[in-house]
């Protein structure tokens, strides 16, 4: 009997260099910057054996989030227009807001959860989170679930 695979979301900064270079090599192939695996591993500074060892086990989060409902948890300062700015960012990236839940502000901050359909998004969820985190008044952004 085969054991079911478990999946984890891990921040990039804790990945080993070999895993980071495997991701880079896969991106080079996917974008056409490298025509062959040999070219991609050379450009990434990775051995072919390491690439083959990891290539089927590491994927960018956006591969799994495309076309799914993703729920973000945000901690926002009580500033007029902050939620509107975040909704503008989501719309700009072609995310479709499904639900918004916001708590009453307490001690100058409010928690907000936003569920987004990512099917038509022009960028991955990672880029969306980065853009939201750059907004003045955003204290925290996390993925709650899918």
N, C-alpha and C positions, 0 to 999 in steps of 0.2 A: 504494500500500500504506500502510495506516494504522499509525502507530507505537503500540506498547502503552504505556498509561499507567503511570507509576511512582507509588507511594504512599510517604509518609514520615510518621513520627510526630514531631511537633514540640511542644515545651513552649509553653504558651499565652503566657508572658511575652515570647517573641520575635516573636509575631505583630504585624502592623501594626494600627493602630486600626481601619482599614476592615474587616479580616478579623474582628477581635473583635466589632465592631458587627454584621457580617453574621451571625455565630454567634448573637448576642443576638437579632437580628430573627427568625431562624429558630426560636429557642426560644420567643419570644413568640407566634409563629404556631402552633407545635406544641402549646403548653400552653393556647391559647385566650385568652391575655391580650390578644392583638391579633387582631382579626377579619379585617383585610385587610393586604395588603402595605404599603399606604400608611400604615396605623396603626402597623405594626411598625417601619418605617424612621423614622417620626417619633419613636416612643418610644425607639429606639436611637440617634437622632441621626446617621442615615446617609442619604445620597442614594439615590434609587431606582435610579439608574444603577449605583452601586457595588454595591448589593444584587444586581442582575441580573448584574453582571459576575462576582461571586464565588459566588453561591448554589449553583451546581451543582458547585463544586470544593472546598468545605470542609464537613466533617462532624465531629461529636464522635466520639472513639474508640469510645465505647460503642455507636454504631450498627453498628460492624463487629465488636465483640467479643461481642455478644449471641448466645447459643446456640453459642458456640465454646469450644474448650478453650484456656485461656490459662495460660501457665506464668510464674510469678513467681519471681524470684531474690531471696532475702533474706539479709542479714547480721545475725545476732542475737548479742547478748551471752549469755554462758553463765550464765543466770539460771533457776532452777527455775520452770517453769510458763509461760515465754514462748511456746513453741510451742503449748501448749494454749490460751493467750489468743488467739493468731492464728487457730487453728482455730475458736474460738468466734465470732470476728468473721465469718469466712467463712460459718459455719453461720447466724449471725444474718441475713446478707444473702442467704441461700438459695443460696449457692454450693455445688457438689458437688465435694468433693476427690476427684481421681482418683489422683494419686500424690504421695508425699512422699519426698524424698531429702535426707538431712542428713549433713554431714561431721562428723568428730570435732572437738570444740572445740580451737582452737589459739590461744594468746595471749588467751584469754578470749572468743573469738568463734567462731561456727560458721556455715557457709554452708548455706542450705536452699533447695531448689527445690520448689515446690508447683504441681501442675497442677490447674486448676479448670475444671469445666464451668459455664459462665455462663448456660446456657439459662433457669434459673428465678430468676436473681438479681433482687432487687427494686430494686437500685440499679446504676449503671454501675460498670465496673471502676475508673474514676477515684476514685469515692467509697470503694471497697474499699481501694485503695492508701492514700488519705488516712487512713482509720481505722487501718490497720495501722501507718503511719508514726507515728501518735500514741502507740502503745503504748510503754511504758517498756522499754528494752532493744533496740529495733529501731534499727539503725544505717543500714540502706539497704534500699530496695525498688525493684526494676526489673522491667519486663516483658521476659522472655527471648524469648517467641515465642508463636505461636498454632498 
